[in-house]
Amino acid sequence: MLIGEKCDRSSPVCSRCERGRRDCVYPDMFDSAHRDQRVVAKASAETKWRQRVGNPSATQTQPDRDGKPISDPLLGAPHVGLRDNLHDLAYQRFVYDFLTPSGFHSPAKGTFSRLDTLYSRAPPDSCLFCAVTAVSYANFYGRLKSEEARLASGVYYGKTLQKLTGLMDTNPTGFTGDGILVVMLVLGLYETLASTRRDGTWITHMRGTQSIIASRDKSSNEGNGIVASLCLHLLVYYISERVSPPSYFHQWLAQVPPSFGNKATLSKYMAEVATRCAKLKEIDKINGFLPQDSGPLDAALSLDAQLQTWALHMPESRSSTIIPVNPSEYPPWASELFSSPGAPKMTEAFSDPLAASDWNMYRATRIQLNLSLLASLDAFPQCSDVFYATRLKSRVLDNIYTLSSEITSSVPHLLLSTREPTSSYPQSTEAIHGLRGWTVMWPVSIAFSCYRNGSIPDLDSQKEWLGTVLRFLRDSMGIAKAQAFLEAYG
């Protein structure tokens, strides 16, 4: 691109780059919003500076360097051309997808179930209102491909960022309340629905979440459930990136309310797994470790055994049954998905999707631990007991393949289940609750990552089908982040 030539600001995938056959640096609406925020921040800073030096005439909108005034869609929504009822339609769809379907046959419960009440009470110019509106539009675009919703999503996401920035400048104590925790939870969902990449923005969001929890006013226990949900999001980040949680993370886990049940214990194991994976990652950097320094390896193996023992003592309410997959009995979308190459012949059926979530979080966590072990074993110098090393590697590979297969077999029942026991299968992809796809994405992506570089033999074409599921989540469920995993592990 020539110096001074600007990307087309009216489109996330800019037409100038497209015509010039260049890779646009703003490929999706998530990147576009952050691009626009940099422009707005620059203009705002310049305006404030001119006000301080006493030049009132300079407080008007400053022209851009090509002589045109800055016209940013994030500064206001009127010109987007929304239909009057689009907001209601988008929010109703969001409620359907994320606020009502926490149980197969039960009313809503959990963190998201509080959001409807909080949203109804939030002023239209509040940070929470803008964040929920942004994620509602992003979800509506992903599910129903509404171009108006895509534009509106960017508008409200930009407003949310502006309000967060303003809150930091004018009311730092506002970041210690529980309301900001809900905003961070919603923004995490937005990033999953709107961004197709795993890059610095995701890392920055996770670190920001970490900082906000650390500065939270702990005098009230009202927001402990939100803290617990954010801690789970952070744990997914720590484990995925093989990063140790901060030393004070256990204090946050102590705030997890008893109502979280198994997830409270699982969260503690996940934190320990993240720490062990980070230590094994450091060992990999120094080309392995000597046999006499096998402490980190032994600790990781012991932790894996503890996790396995914990799973064996899951409550009866978390148990499942194995039932056959019958594509011929399913609606067309399901018949196509579950008869594609590598699809499981049997599926694991749970009475409660929260139980399925517990099991799949456990499985994905153990897969990451065993993948870290496998990488360390590959870097391990030749040791005297070759038989032991070979047997250990075989055991680790077997763990990975078994856990991946179990995640794979859980997908059909999760996507086919409905909230009402008398309901038939979802007749279209639009009838599937978005929360189903959102909760299954991380376990599926971890299972998909097992087969990267051919380190794990793909005996049953599982990788092909897991890739099909990720494309389904991206195209039919509107989860843009699935594209990032396809590119990273495909």
N, C-alpha and C positions, 0 to 999 in steps of 0.2 A: 504494500500500500504506500502511495506517495506521501511524503511529509506534508502535513497539513490536511490531508484528506481524512474525513471523519467517517466512522461507521454509521450506517443508516440507523438513526435512533428510533425510527418508527417500527422497527421489527427486531425481535430477539435474534433471529438468524438474519443478519443484515444482507440486503440485496446487493450491495456493492461488493461485498466479499464473495457472494454467490456468483455474480456475473464475472468477477475476476478469477474465479476458481481458487479462492484462497480459503484457508481454514479460519472461520470467524472466531475471535476470542470470546465472543458472547453467544454461545450456542443455544442457550435456553433462557426461559424467562427468569430463572433464579439468578443466573449470571447478569442478565440485563438489569435487574433491579439493583444489584450491587454496583454495577457500572454507573447507573443513574444517581445512586446515592453519593458516589464520589464527586460527581458534577455538582449536585445540590450542596454538599458540604463545602466545596470550594467557593461557590457563590455566596453561601451564608457567611463563611469566615471573612471573605472580602468585604461584605456589607458591614459586618460588625466592626471591622478594622476602620473603615471609613467613618463610621459613626463616632468611634473613639477619637479620631483626629479632628472631628468637628466639621465634616463636610456633608451637610444634610442632603444636598442635591445628589450625592453619590449613593444614597441608600436605595435608589430605584434599581430595577432589574438591570444588571450589567450585560452588555452585548457579549456574545461568544466571540471567539477569535476569528471566525469567518464573517463577523459583522452582523449576525442574526442574534436576536435576543434568545436567551435560554428558555426553551419551552419544554418543560418536563412533565410527563403524564403523572408522576408521583406527587406533584404539588396539588392536584385536585382531580376529582372524578367526573365533573359534569360533561366534559367533551368526549368521554368514552362511548357514549351512546347506549347506555344500558336500558333495557326494557324495565318498566316500573316494577315488574314482579320478579325479575331475575334474582334479586337479592333473596327474596323469600324462597324461591325454588332452590337456589344453591344451599341455603341454610337447612331447608327441609331434607335435602339430599344428604347433607353432612350429618344431620341428626339420625337419619336412617342408617347411614354407613357406620357411624362411630359412637353414637350415644345410646342406642337401644339394643344392640345385639350381643351383649356380653355373655349371655347364657343361651344355650340352645332352646331351652323351654322355660326360661326365667326372666323376670324383669331386669332392667338395667342395674348394674352395680359397678363399683370401681371408680377410678379417678375421673374418667371421661363423663360419667353419669352426672357429675356436679356441674358440668360446663354449661348445660342449658340454663340452669338457674342463674349462674354467674353472668352469662351473656345477656339474659333478659334484663338484668339489673344494671348492666354497664352503660354509661353514657356513650352516645355515638362517636364522641371525639376521644374516647379513652383508648389506651394501648391495648387492653384486652379485646374491646369491640373490634378494633382494626385487625388484630391478629386472627381472631376467629373468623371474621369476614374474609380475610385473605385465604385462609385454609379452606373455607367453604367454597370459594370460587375456584381454587386450585383443584379441589376434589371434583367439582362440577365439570370443569374442563376435562379432567382425566377420565371421568366416567362417561360423559355425554358429548365430549368434543365441542363444547360451545366456545367459539372464538371470543365472544363478548366476555365470557367468564374468565378466559385467559388474561385478557387485558385488565379486567377489574381486579384479578388476583394480584397482578403486579402493582397496581395502584395502591391497594391496601397493604401489601407487604412493605412497600416503600414508606407508607405512612407509619406503619408499626416501627420500622427502623428509625424514622425521624423522631417519633415520640420516645423511644428508648434512649436515643441520644440526648434529647431535651431533658429527660428525667435525670440522666446522669449529670447534666450541667446545672439544673435548677433545684433538684430535690434528691440528692444522693441517698437520703434515708429511705426513699421510696423503694430502693432496691433491697431493703431488709425485710419487706413485708411478704406475705404469702401470695399476694396477687401477682407479683412479678414471676413467681415460680410457675403459675398457671400459664402465663405468657410464654415462658421458655419451653414448657411442655408442648404448647400449641405450635410454636415455631419449629420445634423438632419434627413434628408431624408435617408441617409445611415443607420443610427441606426434603423429606422423604418423597412427598408427592410432586414436588416441582423441580428438583435438581437431578440431572442425569449423571453427575460425577461425584466421586469421592476425592475431595481436594481440601485445600486449606480452609475453605469456608466451613466445612463440616467440623474440622478440628477446632477452628475458632469458636464455633457455636458450642461445642462440648466444653471447651475451656472456660467460656463465658458462663455456662451453666454451673460449672464447678465453682467459679468465683462467687456467683450469686448465692449458692447454697452456703458457702463458707461465711458470707457476711450476713446471713439471715438472722433475724431476731428470733431467738429460740425460747422466748418467754411464753409462747403459745404453742400448744400441740395441735392446733386445728389443721395446719398444713403438713402434718407428718406424712399423710398418705401421698401428697404430691411430691414430697421429698423422696419417698420410697420409689415412686414411678420414675423420677428423674435419675435416681441412683441406678436403676435398672438400665436406663438409656446410657448412662456413663459407663456402666460395666460392659455393655455391648461394645462401646468404643474402646475401652481399655483392652478387652480380650481380642478384638479384631485387629488392633494396632500393636498388640503385645507391649502395652505400656503399664507400668506399675501405678496403682491408685495412690493418691497422696497419703501420707502417714496418718492423717486424721480422718480418713474415709470411714474407718470402723465406727467413729462417733456418729456419723450420719446413719449408718446401718442400724445403730442402736435405737434410732428414732422410728424405725419401721414398725407400724402398728401390728398387733397380734392378728388382726383381720387378714393380713397378707399371707398367713399360714406358711405353706411350703416355700413360697417365694422368699420369705424372710430368711430361712435357712439357706436356700439356694443362693441368695445374694451374697452371703458370707463366703460360700464356697467359690462363687464366681470371682470375688475379689481376690481370694487366695490363688485361683488359677491365673488371673491376670498377672499377679506378682511373679508366679513361677514361670510363666511364659516370657515375661520380660527378662528374668534372670537367664533363662536358656537362650534368649536372643542375644544377650551380651556375650555369652559363652561362644555362640556361633561366630561373633565378630573377631574373636581371637583364635579362630581355627581349632575349635574344640578344646577339650580339657584332658589332662592326664588321668589315667585310671585311679590314682590315689586321690584325685580331686573330684570324685563322683558324687559328692554330697548333693548338688543341685539335681542331678539325675535321680538319685534315690528319693529325694523329697517330692519330686514331681510324680514318680511312680506311686509313692505312698498316698499322695493326694488323689490320684486317679482311682486307687482302690477304695479310698474313703467315699468318693462320689458314687462309686458303684454300689457300695454297701448302703449308702443313704437311699438310693433309688429302690433298692430291694425292699425297703421298709416304708415305701410310700403308703399312705392310707388307702383303704379299700375304695373310697370315693374317687380316687385318682386312677383306678384300674381301667382297663380297656378290653374290648373283645376284637377278634380278627374276623372280618367278613369278606366275602369275595367282591371283586370289582366287576360289575356287569354293564359294560358300555352300551349294550343293546337296549337296556331298560332306561337309559338316561336321556335327557333332552339333547338336542344336536350339539350344543357347545361342549357339554360334558362328554358325550360320546366321542367326539373328535379328540378332546384333550386326553381322555383316559384310554384311548385305543392307539395313541401315537407310540412310536418306537421307544422302548424302555419303560413304559408305564407299568406300575405295579399290578400284579394280578390279585393281590389281597390288600385290604386297607384296615387300618387300626381305627376302631370306632370308640369314641369317648362319650359319656353322658353329659359332660360339661367341657366347653372349649377352653376354659381356664385350666383344666387338667391337661389338655393337649398342649397348651402353652407352657406349662411347667415342664412337661416331659421333653418338649422340643428345645427349650432353653437349656435344660440339663444336657441333652444330647449334643447340641451345638457347642456348649462349653467344653465337654469332654473331647469332642473332635479337635478343637483348637489346642487343647493340652496335649493330645496325642500327636498332632501335627508338629508341635514344637519339640516333642520328644523325638519324633522321627528325624527332624532336621538336625538335632543334636547328635543322634546316633550316626547319621551320615558323616558328621564332622569329627566323630570320635576317632582318635588314633588307633592303630592296630593294637589290640590288647591280647593278653596271654590266653584268655578264655574265649576263643572265637566261637565255640559252640554256644556259650551263654549269650554273646552279642547277637548271634543269628537268631536264636530262639526269642530273645527280647524283641527284635525287630519284627519277627513274625507275629508276636502277640500284639504289638502296637498297630500293625497293619490290619489285623483282624478286628481290633477295637474300632478303628476308623471306618472300615467297610460296614461293620454291623450297625454302628450308630447312624451312618449315612443312609443305609437301607431302611432303618426304622423311621427316620425323618421322611423319606420318600413315601413310605406306606401310609403315613398319617395325612398326607395332602388330600387324597380323594374325599374322604369323609368330612374333613374340615370345610372344603369348598362346596360340598353338596348338602350340608346340614342347614336346617332352617330353625327359626326360633320356636315355631309351633309344632308340637308332636304330630299333629294331623296334616301338616302341610306336605305337599309333594316337593320334589326337587325343584330348585330354582329353574324356571323355564328359559331364562335368558341370563346373560352375564350381568345385566343391570340389576337383577334381583339379588345378587350375592352381596352380602354386607361387606363393606370395605374393610372393616376391622379384621375379617378373616384373612384377607390378603396381607394386610399390614403385619399381623402377628406371625405369619408364616414366612415372611420374606427373609428375615435374618437366618433362621435355621436352614431354609432351602439354599440360600447363598453360601452358607458355610459348607453344607453337604456338596454343593457344586464345586467349591474350591478344592475339595479333596483330590479331584482328578486333574488338577492343573499340572502340566509338564509330565504327565504320565507316571507320576510317582506312585499312584495307587492304581492297580489294575481295574479297569471298568468292565467287570465280568458280565453284567446284565444290561449294558447300555444305559446305566443310570445317569451318566453325565448328560447324554443327549436329552433324556426326558426332563431332568432338572433344568436344563437350558430352556426347554419348551415351557416349563412352568414359569420361569422368570420372564420370558417373553409374554406369556399370558398375563402375568401381574402387571407388566408394563403397558400392554396394549389394551387389555380389557378391564383391568382394575384401576388403571390410572396411576400406578406407582412408578414414577419416573426413575427412582433410585435403582430399580432393578436393572436398568441399562448399565449402570456403573459396574455392577457385579458381572454382567455378561462380558463387558470389555476387560475387566480385570482378570477373570478366571476362565474365559472362553478359549 
